[in-house]
């Protein structure tokens, strides 16, 4: 099946996208029903595509092309305002806690569950209520409306890393946040840590890396160009 770069396609099954055309390093995943389009680059065993909901590029194995069908109509991003987003935050939080309750481990590029990376958990939690977000933590940091750490509300995002954001968590209230963290300095999966109570070494490690916070006030509107 050859992909027409002027058309959009829909995934009929969950698909993996990779960083390079050898399809060795997972970069993200696409659940069934998502939209994508072809980008100009093509390898011997993979084609470069861009997911339409978040403008996120990756390499798709040619063997997975049969899982795509032409979209009947182009992707149209839903419109969200601040009040509508805020009304959905309890469900977003509930999604992350339900994900934590399942056996899981940290998976770089994971968005399908049960295994997620940090930004994949956040993106999928918001997508579960229909709110599209950018894919990576630094993209989510640029997208969110900045808020002071002293003014956090449940459902806000906390960002970590210097000089560039490289980790994200969802604020739960009372100084606690939930995130998917790796095994090097985290929990190798989804867990709850604290901004204030730093007796736990993992909470203490991440507290030293907090750099900013943000509030989701609308859904991502794709610009048509791959985000990098």
N, C-alpha and C positions, 0 to 999 in steps of 0.2 A: 504494500500500500504506500503510495507516494503522497506526501502532504503538500497541499497547495498553500503557499505562504500568504495568499490573499484571503484565506478562509480561516475560521475558527473550528476547533474540534472539541468534543466532549469525551471525558474518560468514562469508559464503561466498567472499569475495575480499578482498584487502588493501584497506583503506579509509583515506582521509584524514579527520581531524577538524580543525575550525577554531576559532579564538578567537572569531569573531563570525559572525552569520548571513549575512553577505555572502560567506562562504567564500573570503576572500582571504588570511588569515594562518594558515598551518598551525600547529597546536598539538600534535598528536600523530598517530600512525598506529596502525592495528589490523590485525594479520595475520589471515589466514583462520583461523577456528575460535574467535576470541575472542567473549566474551559482552558484550552491552550491554543497557541498558534506556533507555526514553524518560524524559526530564524534562519538566516542564510547558511550558516555553517552546517556541514554534513561530514561525518566520518564513515569509515567502512562498516562499523557495527552500531552507530548511533547517529541521531539527528538532534540538533540543538533546537530547543523549544522555549517558549515563554508562557508561564501560567498567566491567564488574563486577569484573575481577581487581584493579584498582588504584583504584577509585572516582574515576576521572579523567573530568571532563566536557569536552564539546566539541560543536561544531555539525557535523552530518552533512548533506550535500547531499541534498535530497529525491530527486534523480536517482539516488542510490546506494541508496535503500531496496530496490530489487529484489535487492540482494546480501545481504539479511538473510532468515533463516528463523527461525520460532519455535523456541526451544530445547526439546528434549524433556524436559529437567530443569534446574533452576536450577544456576548455577555453585557448585561446592563447592571451596573453597581446599584445596590439599594441605597435609598436616601435615609440617613439617620441624623437626628438632631440630639442635642445634649440631654434633654428630658427623656427621650426614648432610649438612649444608651443607658442612662442612669437606672431606668426601670428594669433593665435586663441584668444589671450587675450581680444581684443575688444568684441568678441562674449561672452566670459565668463562674462565680466562686464555687457554687455547688459542683460544677463540672470538674474543676481542678481537684476538689476533695474526693470526688468519686474516682477520678483517675489515680489519685494517690492510694486509694483503698485497693486497687488492683495490683497484683505482682507486676513490677516494672523495673526497668533500668534505664540509665541515661543513654540515649542514642543520638549521636550527631546527625542532624538532618531529619530526625523523626518528627512527624506531625500526625501520624495516623493512630498512634496508640497500639498497645499499651505503653510503648516506649517513646519518649519524647526528648528533644533537646529543650533548652530553656525557652527560646522564642517560639518553638513549635507548640509547646504546651499553651502559651499565651494566645498565639494566633488561633489555635484550634478551639480553645475555650470560648473566645469571642465569636468564632465562626459557628459554634454550636447554637448560638442564638441569632445568627444571620448577620453579624457585624464583621465586615472584612477589615483586616489589618495588614500592614506590611509584614514581610516574613522574618527578617533578622532583627536582633535586639537593637542594633544601632539605627536601623530604619524605623523601628517602633519608637525609639527615643526621639527621633526627629519629627515623627508624626504626632506624638502625644502633646497635649497642651501642658506646658511646664507648670508645676506646682511646687511649693516649698515642702520639704520633708516634714516640717512641723505642722503642715496643714493637710496631711494625707487623709483620704477617706477610703473605706473599703472598696476595692475594685480599681484603685489607682495602680499604676505601674511604678516599680522601683528599678532603677538602672545602676549597673555596676561596671567598673573598669576605667582605666586611664592608660593612655590618653584618649582612646576611643572606647565607647560602650561595647562590652562584649558579653553581658549577661543581663537577664531581666527576671523580675519576680512580680507576683500579684499580691498587693497589700490586702490583709484580712481584717485589720483593726487591732487595737491594743498592742501595737508594736510588732505584730507577727506578719509574716509573709510566706507564701507558698511558691515553690519553684522546683524545676528539674535541674539538678546539679550533677556534675561529673564526679568520678571517683577520685580524681587527683586532689581536690580540695573540698569536695561536697559529699553527697550521700549516695552517689551513683543511682539516682532516681529522684522521684518526687518526694519532697518533705517540707516541713514547716520550720522556719527559723525566726530569729528575733532580731530586731534593730536595737533593743534596749538591754535585754538580759543576755549578757555575753559570757556566761559561765561555760556554755557549750563552745568547743573550739571551732566548729563550723560556723556558727553564728558570729563568732569573733572574727574569723577570717573574712567573711563577707562584709561585715560592718566596716572593715578597713577599706573596702573597695567601693562603697556607695558613692555615686557621683551626682545623681539627679533623680527626679521623679516626674511623672506625667499623668495626665488624666485623659482618657479617651472621650472625646466629645462628638465624634462623627465617624463614619465609616470611610475606609480608603477608597478613593476614586482613581482608577487606573489612568495613567498618562499615555499609555501606548508604547513606551520605550522601556526596555529592560532596566531594572534597578541594579546597580552594582555597588 
